[in-house]
Amino acid sequence: MSNNSINWVCKYIVLTLSLSAMFLVIGATIFTIAGRLNPSPDGDEGTLAHLFQIAILLLLPSGIAFIFTADWRRPKKVAKNLILPAVAVVVAFSVLYYMEYMY
């Protein structure tokens, strides 16, 4: 596989994982506010939290692979491909912070 094809695959993996993490947190927040999802009193975070943690954990190796296989002769294209995943991760952690400390 060439660097371009590895980079293309990693770009979509990073995008998918970051959007998945964001939608998991937003979905859990909506269900919690609506009363359909009640946090466990014994401290277990539940399946949605574990899926979020796995998505964030898998972002690290795929993001590193994306960065190392990127064509740095075109840094604007590399940055453009990272904007949406970065925004999704910031939104996910912002909502998570809000639900943990403000709600």
C-alpha positions in Angstrom: 0.0 0.0 0.0 1.2 3.4 -0.8 1.3 6.4 1.6 -1.6 8.0 -0.2 -3.9 5.0 0.2 -2.9 4.6 3.9 -3.5 8.3 4.4 -6.9 8.1 2.7 -8.0 5.1 4.9 -6.7 6.8 8.0 -8.5 10.0 7.2 -11.9 8.2 7.1 -11.1 6.2 10.2 -10.3 9.4 12.1 -13.4 11.0 10.8 -15.6 8.0 11.6 -14.2 7.6 15.1 -14.4 11.2 16.1 -18.0 11.6 14.8 -18.9 8.3 16.5 -17.5 9.6 19.8 -19.4 12.9 19.4 -22.7 11.2 18.6 -22.3 8.7 21.5 -21.9 11.5 24.0 -24.7 13.6 22.5 -27.0 10.7 22.3 -26.4 9.6 25.8 -26.9 13.2 27.0 -30.2 13.5 25.2 -31.4 10.1 26.6 -30.3 11.1 30.1 -32.0 14.4 30.0 -35.2 12.8 28.6 -35.1 10.3 31.4 -34.6 7.2 29.3 -31.1 6.5 30.4 -30.3 6.4 34.1 -26.7 6.3 35.3 -26.0 3.2 37.4 -25.7 3.9 41.1 -22.9 1.4 41.5 -20.6 3.6 39.4 -20.6 1.5 36.2 -20.5 3.9 33.3 -22.4 1.6 30.9 -21.9 0.5 27.3 -22.2 3.9 25.7 -19.3 5.2 27.9 -17.2 2.2 27.1 -17.8 2.7 23.3 -16.8 6.3 23.7 -13.6 5.4 25.4 -12.8 2.8 22.7 -13.4 5.4 20.0 -11.2 7.9 21.7 -8.5 5.3 22.3 -8.5 4.2 18.6 -8.2 7.8 17.5 -4.6 7.9 18.7 -3.1 5.3 16.4 -5.2 6.2 13.4 -4.4 9.9 13.9 -0.7 9.2 14.2 -0.8 7.1 11.0 -2.7 9.9 9.3 -0.1 12.5 10.3 2.9 10.4 9.3 1.5 9.4 5.9 0.2 12.9 5.1 1.6 14.9 2.1 3.2 17.8 3.9 3.9 19.6 0.7 0.2 20.6 0.9 -0.3 21.5 4.6 -3.6 23.2 3.9 -5.1 20.0 2.7 -3.9 18.1 5.7 -5.3 20.8 8.0 -8.6 20.7 6.1 -8.9 17.0 6.6 -8.5 17.4 10.4 -10.9 20.3 11.0 -14.1 18.3 11.3 -12.6 15.5 13.4 -11.1 18.1 15.8 -14.4 19.9 16.1 -16.2 16.7 16.8 -13.8 15.7 19.5 -14.0 19.1 21.1 -17.8 19.0 21.1 -17.8 15.5 22.5 -15.5 16.5 25.4 -17.3 19.8 26.0 -20.7 18.0 26.3 -19.1 15.3 28.5 -17.6 18.1 30.7 -21.0 19.9 30.9 -22.8 16.7 31.9 -20.2 15.7 34.5 -19.8 19.1 36.2 -22.5 21.5 35.3 -25.7 19.4 34.9 
